[in-house]
Amino acid sequence: MKSLQEFFVHVGKYQLVNKANRGDISNPCCIVGSEAAAVIDTSGSFAMGSDLHAAIKQITDKPIRS
């Protein structure tokens, strides 16, 4: 078995969703393995999910799986 190459996590705020936090209320993480990037918890809003997708694309060109 190969070990994981990289593990990334974003710690969201402990709040309800509101305009100011854009839904940044969860702790999405990404594990970049040998074949793909796995996403656990896509975040609390479409805006944050889009930011997460863009951030993952900056660290790897592997396909993203959830």
FENZIMO-V782377 format. One record per pair of residues at least 4 apart in sequence whose C-alpha atoms are under 8 Angstrom apart, sorted by sequence separation. I is the first residue (numbers start at 0). GAP is how many residues later the second one is. D is the distance in Angstrom with one decimal. If there is no record, write none. Layout:
BEGIN
I_GAP_D / I_GAP_D
END
This chain:
BEGIN
16_4_6.6 / 17_4_6.1 / 18_4_7.6 / 20_4_7.7 / 31_4_6.1 / 32_4_5.9 / 43_4_6.6 / 44_4_6.1 / 45_4_6.1 / 46_4_6.3 / 47_4_6.1 / 48_4_6.2 / 49_4_6.3 / 50_4_6.2 / 51_4_6.2 / 52_4_6.3 / 53_4_6.5 / 54_4_6.8 / 55_4_6.2 / 56_4_6.0 / 16_5_6.7 / 17_5_6.4 / 31_5_4.2 / 32_5_7.6 / 42_5_6.0 / 43_5_7.4 / 16_6_4.7 / 30_6_5.5 / 31_6_6.4 / 42_6_5.6 / 15_7_7.8 / 16_7_7.2 / 29_7_6.4 / 30_7_5.1 / 41_7_5.6 / 12_8_8.0 / 16_8_6.7 / 29_8_5.5 / 30_8_6.6 / 15_9_7.0 / 29_9_4.6 / 42_9_7.9 / 14_10_6.1 / 28_10_5.9 / 29_10_6.2 / 41_10_7.5 / 12_11_6.1 / 13_11_5.9 / 27_11_7.3 / 28_11_5.3 / 11_12_5.2 / 12_12_4.8 / 13_12_8.0 / 27_12_5.9 / 28_12_6.6 / 11_13_4.5 / 12_13_7.0 / 27_13_4.6 / 28_13_7.9 / 11_14_4.7 / 26_14_6.8 / 27_14_5.6 / 10_15_6.7 / 11_15_5.3 / 25_15_7.5 / 27_15_5.4 / 10_16_4.7 / 26_16_6.7 / 9_17_5.4 / 10_17_7.3 / 25_17_5.4 / 8_18_6.7 / 9_18_5.7 / 24_18_7.2 / 25_18_5.8 / 8_19_6.0 / 9_19_6.2 / 23_19_7.0 / 24_19_5.8 / 8_20_4.1 / 22_20_7.6 / 23_20_5.9 / 7_21_5.5 / 8_21_6.4 / 22_21_4.8 / 23_21_7.3 / 6_22_7.4 / 7_22_5.2 / 22_22_4.9 / 6_23_5.9 / 7_23_6.4 / 21_23_7.0 / 36_23_7.8 / 6_24_4.5 / 22_24_7.4 / 23_24_6.3 / 27_24_7.9 / 41_24_8.0 / 5_25_5.8 / 6_25_6.4 / 21_25_6.6 / 22_25_6.4 / 36_25_6.2 / 38_25_7.1 / 4_26_7.8 / 5_26_5.1 / 21_26_6.8 / 29_26_7.6 / 35_26_5.0 / 36_26_6.1 / 37_26_5.9 / 38_26_6.1 / 39_26_6.4 / 3_27_7.4 / 4_27_6.0 / 5_27_7.0 / 16_27_7.6 / 34_27_6.7 / 35_27_5.0 / 36_27_4.7 / 37_27_4.8 / 38_27_4.7 / 3_28_7.1 / 4_28_5.6 / 31_28_7.7 / 34_28_7.7 / 35_28_5.9 / 36_28_6.0 / 37_28_5.5 / 3_29_5.6 / 4_29_7.2 / 35_29_6.8 / 3_30_7.8
END
